[in-house]
Amino acid sequence: MSSEITPRADAMRAAGQILAETRAQMAVMTPEQIADAAYVPGGPSREDLAEKVRALRAQTRRTSRASAA
């Protein structure tokens, strides 16, 4: 294990890359597939997670349409 500290800019760039890759993967998944991937026993149900995904996608569509107008 390396004892060197990663510079903040490098860490932010790496985190941004992970976020972009994850968003691209999720964009082609159904809400149910995302819920299955995110599910942890004891946490929100798969149904609740899928509903949150649907709500976020609906909000994004509304925001995108408002920005385009």
Secondary structure, DSSP 8 states (H G I E B T S, - for coil): -------HHHHHHHHHHHHHHHHHHHHTS-HHHHHHHH--TTSS-HHHHHHHHHHHHHHHHHHHHHHH-
